[in-house]
Amino acid sequence: MSNHRRPAGERPDFQYIPREPRRHRYLDGDDDDVDYTPPPDDDLVTTGRHAVVYDEPHFDEPHFDEPHFDEPHYEEQHLEEPQRHEPHREYVEPRYEHRYEQPYDPESAYEDGYGPRSYGDARAYRETPADDHPYVDDHVDEPDEVYPDDGFDHPHDEPDVAFAEAETQIISAIPEEIPPSAIPEEIPPTRAAARTQARRRKQARGRARRGKVFGVLAAATVLIVLVGVVFVGGKLFFGGSDAPADYAGPGGPEVVVQVHPGDTAEEIATTLADRDVVASGSAFFNAAVQSNAMNSVQPGFYSLSTQIPADDAVQELVDPASRVGQMIISEGRQLHDTTDVQTGAKKKGIYTLISEASCLGDAGQQKCISYDDLNAAGAGDLSALGVPDWAKDSVAGVPDRDRQLEGLIAAGSWDFDPTAGPAAILQKLVSESSASYEKTGILTAGDQVGLTPYKMLVAASLVEREAMPDDFSKVARVILNRLAVNQALQFDSTVNYALDTTELATTDADRAQVTPWNTYASPGLPATPISSPSIGALQAVEQPAPGDWIYFVTVDAKGTTLFTKSYDEHLANIDQALNNGILNSGR
């Protein structure tokens, strides 16, 4: 049994005549257009897909009444006459006659929706869009037959009509959805379609080549614009096409310039040009970018010679000796110098550190702000010195004006302009220190511990001098516990502060001296801080450790400190410290 269903309307006695497969030659994917020579015969008609030859006279295609079906739309070009073929010979490639050109149009349609075709003609099943199911004819072509030109109907005419009718009905009966398994292998495009595809590929390659050329031209244009921008920008910054102005030396008097945090080489160059260190910023910039040492330049103040070559300016700027106005204040440092009782070594105070950092000029000819000038300025007007409002009332009542700024200059690394006056330098240090203290919460944390901001600063200075960092919060708790019961603090550090000496132990005579700072002789906190506390010590007072300790004592050279509430235990701890030689006085 055949695997094809009989078309509707087919006569029962109709016999299918098998056809030989028609051979086609298709263009390869990369073939170009093929030229064809028209045959000498004038009976060649071009359809845009196949060239067919038929004899005169032409026969009108019979018309049959067909039932109406919803037919899939196959767009095809329309031929007026049915095709007739010459006798089958060895297949010869048909040639196109360029009597008229009818280009292949994939969207055109025959008037009847199908057009005349033989049963095996592959034109009846063209490529469908990507979203449709292609239909491929499974039948093969018959050998061509010769019909005599006698004007009579012949036996084979009737099968041709039947085939045409059967073809129409078969197409009408094709379901809209064809199962994937029923879709045969795709038929290659016809010669005209292949030629059109080859022409389109050739045009695409031409467009690709033009696109590459345009891309290269665009890149070249961008490069030219960038070069122009760099050239114009360089001329604007470097002062034209000539070499930038530069001094020959030997140089003039020194000036102090400041390098701000985040300054670039261009900004530094502008600053040096404004201060007449170099003749032009561009000359310094050119020299700076060639020096790796410029990466080591830190924000701060530098003393540089004026009117020097740009290369010399770079060398001076990177020289550590050019750095001025820089100092480091360690935790627990006092305003004034102190002497260690055990060794006699002098410990420089904050005023001495400022004086040394302010020196300008060559060795032996330096000019510095003196210690005495700073001490005198520190005893001046509180507002001019930058004393914060939360400390002014307490500072105004300090019994020794030379000590009124004690504790108000925070520990840390500092940079100041050494050409400024003593009062201006102190004002900068005090105002910036108060800002750093306020960041810890000193303005509000005092409500929890019952101390004013200034008294919290005083207590923090005691913690700094009496304990190691691990014990800061415990010592702070002892201070608060004693203040709560109005018990004297009795810290040796407060005795030493009034004596301007440094010692862990003190004598009975020293402890008996009544001073505004001696916590053996007077209850409560000292009149001022006794040193510059660290931020850690201040935070310990703001958040002291919980405990009921009243006493503590350091018992060995490692700094081991014992805390207790019991006075008897405290006396035993003191004996341990004496046995270790910790409480032996050098006086």
WOFENBEL-V868906 format. One record per helix or strand of 3 or more residues. SS is the DSSP state (A for helix, B for strand). FROM is the first residue (numbers start at 0). TO is the last residue. If there is no record, write none. Layout:
ss from to
SS FROM TO
SS FROM TO
This chain:
ss from to
B 43 45
B 50 52
A 121 123
A 154 171
A 179 181
A 190 237
B 253 258
A 264 273
A 280 287
A 291 295
B 299 304
A 309 317
A 319 321
B 325 328
B 337 339
A 349 356
A 370 377
A 388 395
A 400 402
B 411 414
A 421 437
A 441 448
A 452 465
A 468 483
A 491 498
A 507 511
A 534 541
B 550 553
B 560 563
A 566 578
